[in-house]
Amino acid sequence: MVLRFLKSTRIVNHFLFPFIAMGLWSVHLLSPAEYPFFEGESRFLLFGQLYLLAGHSAMVQTALALVLLIFSGYLVQRLNVEYAFIRIRTLLPAPVFILLASGLTGMHTLHPVYPALLFLLLAVYRLFAAFDIRQPYPVAFDSGLLLGLGSLFYLNLITLLPATLIGLAILSRDTNWRELVIHVIGALLPWVFAFSYYFFFDKLDLLLQMLESCFLTRNNIILTDIPLLVYLGFVALLTLAGSFLIIRQYDEKKVSSRKYFVVLFLLFACSLLSLVLVPAVSREMLLVSAVPVTFLLCNYLVFLKSRFWSEFIFLLLAGLVIYMQFAG
């Protein structure tokens, strides 16, 4: 009954998931803690300014992270409303995204990935507009620019650039080198301004040190967190089940839906590769991975034939997320 209610299009569901988020974060709102940043991470470019605004108050930092997550939930919902790649009208993506993100209890405080996630979702939203368009130059530039701006908050967001480049080629009607170059130019433009600023004020060495730190610092937090590994194992099983369903449905889906899901898969694959290949990437990248996984799980839960099993799986996920609030 819970899943049936959440996936409906009742007006109340537009406003329900922020309260779900606040409930799941209540433990950490009552006992907030700052994120254990490594050297240079909290001072990184645009995030450094946001971190200064939040001050050294753990409560403010946690509340700000929650607000950014809720805004991300609205963007996740808007993506599906606008492009309808889950071929049933549903408001399920937002609460599922909030559930998945809230299970990452180590991230219940301010981190560069939260503002970066907003820019990533805006970049994907803009990127999807390239579908079946010849010469989508404005779309290519805008989506690249948004991704580049997000990477000024969280450097390793730029590791998703190969996914957006390939996605642009898949979505546009007649792909040529121009839109790909324009996309890269858009992504690099914020960095041109950043390097120019630090060069002008003779702080280029500081910028290079932050880049090195935010890329090469070893940050293997996931492998030492047993509750998190159990949670991720369960989500991985659901992801596999959802993937098998998508494969079975692939020929039945509209061309646009197929391409949107392929782009989401590319984002998921790049986020996982960055976890493996980039030393500084850790559990924060799982928030990025949660975006494509959200749509995959929503498609799975909506189209699962057995109502009992869909309700049971959703309640099991919700129960595990609640457990993580006290175990993680």
C-alpha positions in Angstrom: 0.0 0.0 0.0 2.9 2.4 0.7 4.4 2.0 -2.7 1.0 2.2 -4.4 0.4 5.5 -2.6 3.9 7.0 -3.4 3.8 6.1 -7.1 0.4 7.7 -7.6 0.1 11.3 -9.0 -1.8 12.7 -6.0 -1.1 16.4 -5.3 0.1 15.6 -1.8 3.0 13.4 -3.3 4.5 16.6 -4.8 5.2 17.8 -1.2 5.6 14.5 0.7 9.2 13.5 -0.1 10.8 16.6 1.7 9.2 15.4 4.9 10.5 11.9 4.2 14.0 13.4 3.8 13.7 15.3 7.1 12.4 12.3 8.9 15.3 10.1 7.7 17.9 12.8 8.5 16.4 13.6 11.9 19.0 11.6 13.8 21.8 13.6 12.2 20.0 16.9 12.5 19.8 16.3 16.3 23.4 15.1 16.5 25.2 16.8 13.6 28.8 16.3 12.7 31.1 17.9 10.1 32.4 15.8 7.3 36.0 14.6 7.8 37.5 16.5 4.8 41.0 15.7 3.6 43.5 18.6 3.0 42.2 21.0 0.4 38.8 19.5 -0.1 36.8 22.0 2.0 38.6 25.0 0.4 38.1 23.9 -3.2 37.1 26.8 -5.5 33.3 27.4 -5.3 32.7 25.0 -2.5 35.2 26.8 -0.3 32.9 29.9 -0.5 29.8 27.9 0.4 31.7 26.2 3.3 32.7 29.6 4.7 29.0 30.8 4.5 28.0 27.7 6.5 30.6 28.6 9.1 31.9 26.0 11.5 28.3 25.1 12.6 27.7 21.3 12.1 24.0 22.0 12.4 24.0 24.6 9.6 26.1 22.3 7.4 23.8 19.4 7.9 20.7 21.5 7.3 22.2 23.0 4.1 23.1 19.5 2.8 19.5 18.4 3.4 18.1 21.4 1.6 20.4 20.8 -1.4 19.3 17.1 -1.4 15.6 18.0 -1.4 16.2 20.4 -4.4 18.0 17.5 -6.2 14.9 15.4 -5.5 12.7 17.9 -7.2 15.1 17.9 -10.2 15.0 14.1 -10.4 11.2 14.2 -10.4 11.2 17.0 -13.0 13.5 14.9 -15.3 10.9 12.1 -15.5 7.9 14.5 -15.8 9.5 16.3 -18.7 11.0 13.4 -20.6 8.7 10.6 -19.5 11.1 7.7 -20.0 9.3 5.7 -17.4 6.2 5.2 -19.6 3.7 5.5 -16.7 2.8 8.7 -15.0 4.3 8.4 -11.5 5.8 10.6 -8.8 7.9 7.7 -7.4 11.4 8.9 -8.6 11.8 11.7 -5.9 11.0 9.5 -2.8 13.2 6.6 -4.2 16.1 9.0 -4.8 15.7 10.4 -1.3 15.6 6.9 0.1 18.8 5.8 -1.8 20.7 9.0 -0.8 19.5 8.9 2.8 21.0 5.3 3.2 24.4 6.9 2.8 24.5 8.1 6.4 28.1 9.2 6.2 27.0 11.9 3.8 24.5 13.5 6.1 26.4 16.7 6.3 27.7 19.3 3.9 30.0 18.0 1.1 31.0 19.4 -2.3 29.0 16.7 -4.1 25.7 18.2 -3.0 25.9 21.5 -5.0 27.7 19.6 -7.8 24.7 17.2 -7.9 22.3 20.0 -8.7 24.5 21.1 -11.6 24.8 17.5 -12.8 21.0 17.1 -12.8 20.6 20.4 -14.7 23.2 19.2 -17.2 21.4 15.9 -17.8 18.1 17.8 -18.1 19.6 20.0 -20.8 21.4 17.1 -22.4 18.1 15.1 -22.9 16.8 18.0 -24.9 19.2 17.0 -27.7 17.1 14.0 -28.6 16.4 13.8 -32.3 17.7 17.4 -33.0 20.1 18.2 -35.8 23.0 20.3 -34.8 22.1 20.8 -31.1 24.8 23.3 -30.5 23.1 25.3 -27.7 22.2 22.1 -25.9 25.8 20.8 -26.3 27.3 24.0 -24.8 24.8 24.4 -22.0 25.1 20.9 -20.7 28.9 21.0 -20.9 28.9 24.4 -19.1 26.7 23.1 -16.3 28.9 20.0 -15.8 32.0 22.2 -15.7 30.4 24.5 -13.1 29.5 21.5 -11.0 33.1 20.4 -11.1 34.2 23.7 -9.6 32.4 22.5 -6.4 33.4 18.8 -6.7 36.4 18.2 -9.0 35.7 14.6 -9.8 32.3 15.4 -11.3 34.3 16.1 -14.4 35.0 12.3 -14.7 31.4 12.1 -16.1 32.4 14.1 -19.2 33.0 10.9 -21.3 29.4 9.8 -20.4 27.8 13.1 -21.4 29.9 13.3 -24.6 28.8 9.8 -25.7 25.3 10.6 -24.6 25.2 13.7 -26.7 26.3 11.6 -29.7 23.6 9.0 -29.0 20.7 11.5 -28.5 21.3 13.9 -31.4 20.0 13.0 -34.8 23.1 13.6 -36.9 26.2 13.6 -34.8 29.3 15.4 -36.0 32.4 16.6 -34.3 31.2 20.2 -33.8 28.7 19.5 -31.1 31.2 17.3 -29.3 33.9 20.0 -29.4 31.3 22.6 -28.3 30.3 20.4 -25.3 34.0 20.1 -24.2 34.5 23.8 -24.6 31.4 24.4 -22.4 32.8 22.1 -19.7 36.3 23.7 -19.9 35.1 27.3 -19.9 34.6 27.6 -16.1 38.1 26.2 -15.6 39.5 28.8 -18.0 38.1 31.5 -15.7 39.2 29.6 -12.6 42.8 29.3 -13.8 42.8 33.0 -15.0 41.6 34.2 -11.6 44.3 32.2 -9.7 46.9 33.3 -12.2 46.0 36.9 -12.0 46.2 36.9 -8.2 49.4 34.9 -8.3 47.8 31.8 -6.6 48.3 29.3 -9.3 50.4 27.1 -7.1 47.6 26.9 -4.5 45.1 25.9 -7.2 47.5 23.1 -8.5 47.9 21.9 -4.9 44.1 21.7 -4.4 43.7 19.8 -7.7 46.4 17.3 -6.8 44.9 16.8 -3.4 41.3 16.4 -4.7 42.4 13.9 -7.3 45.2 11.9 -5.8 44.5 11.7 -2.0 43.6 8.2 -1.1 40.2 8.1 0.5 39.2 4.4 1.0 36.3 4.9 3.4 33.8 2.5 1.8 35.8 -0.7 2.4 35.9 -0.1 6.2 32.2 0.6 6.7 30.5 -2.8 7.1 26.9 -1.5 7.4 27.4 0.6 4.2 28.7 -2.5 2.4 25.6 -4.5 3.4 23.4 -1.6 2.2 25.2 -1.3 -1.1 25.0 -5.0 -1.6 21.2 -4.9 -1.3 21.0 -1.9 -3.7 23.3 -3.7 -6.1 20.9 -6.8 -6.2 18.0 -4.5 -6.9 20.0 -2.7 -9.6 20.7 -6.1 -11.3 17.0 -7.0 -11.1 16.1 -3.7 -12.6 18.7 -4.1 -15.3 17.3 -7.5 -16.4 13.8 -6.0 -16.6 15.1 -3.1 -18.7 16.8 -5.6 -21.1 13.5 -7.5 -21.5 11.6 -4.3 -22.1 14.1 -2.8 -24.4 12.4 -3.6 -27.7 9.0 -2.5 -26.3 10.1 1.0 -25.2 10.0 4.1 -27.4 13.2 5.1 -29.1 13.5 8.2 -26.8 13.2 6.1 -23.6 15.8 3.6 -24.8 18.3 6.4 -25.5 17.6 8.1 -22.2 18.2 4.9 -20.3 21.4 4.3 -22.2 22.7 7.8 -21.2 21.8 7.0 -17.6 23.7 3.8 -17.8 26.7 5.6 -19.1 26.6 8.0 -16.2 26.3 5.1 -13.8 29.2 3.3 -15.4 31.5 6.4 -15.3 30.6 7.0 -11.7 31.6 3.5 -10.8 34.8 3.7 -12.8 35.8 6.8 -11.0 35.3 5.0 -7.7 37.8 2.4 -8.9 40.3 4.5 -10.8 40.4 7.9 -8.9 42.1 7.6 -5.5 40.2 10.6 -4.0 36.8 9.4 -5.0 34.8 7.6 -2.2 31.3 7.3 -0.9 30.3 10.8 -2.1 30.2 9.5 -5.7 27.5 7.0 -4.7 25.2 10.0 -4.5 25.9 10.6 -8.2 25.3 6.9 -8.9 22.0 7.1 -7.1 20.5 9.3 -9.9 20.6 6.6 -12.7 19.8 3.8 -10.1 16.7 5.8 -9.0 15.2 5.6 -12.5 16.2 2.0 -12.9 14.5 1.0 -9.6 11.4 3.1 -10.3 11.0 1.3 -13.7 11.4 -2.0 -11.9 8.9 -1.3 -9.1 6.3 0.2 -11.4 6.4 -2.6 -13.9 6.9 -5.6 -11.6 3.9 -7.8 -12.2 3.4 -8.9 -8.6 2.0 -6.1 -6.4 3.0 -8.1 -3.3 6.6 -8.4 -4.3 6.9 -4.8 -5.4 5.5 -3.6 -2.1 7.7 -6.0 -0.2 10.9 -5.0 -2.0 10.1 -1.3 -1.5 9.4 -1.8 2.3 12.6 -3.8 2.6 14.6 -1.0 1.1 12.9 1.6 3.3 13.5 -0.6 6.4 17.1 -1.0 5.5 17.5 2.8 5.0 15.9 3.4 8.4 18.2 0.8 10.0 21.2 2.6 8.4 20.3 5.8 10.3 21.3 4.1 13.5 23.9 1.7 12.3 25.8 3.9 9.8 
